[in-house]
Amino acid sequence: MDYRKSLVLFWALWGTGIVVCAIGVIMEVSWLVLAGVILVLAAMVQYLIFYRCPSCGRYLGRGLPNYCPHCGEKLK
């Protein structure tokens, strides 16, 4: 998976998980809270696995850098 798509997927899963969790808390539905927590955890796991430099394969860190902080390769 492309690192940019991974970042978009991270924010989509993260936001959806937070909203689902909040709705579950407001409505007092425990399975909905659990589903929200699972979505947030899935977001973090996929971010750590796929948000990597296409050249060296190392984790890119926070944000959307123009260059890899490890190998210095220009990112598209």
Protein Blocks (a to p, Z undefined) as FASTA:
>chain_A
ZZklmmmmmmmmmmmmmmmmmmmmmnopaklmmmmmmmmmmmmmmmmmmmccfklopaeb
eajdfbdfklopacZZ
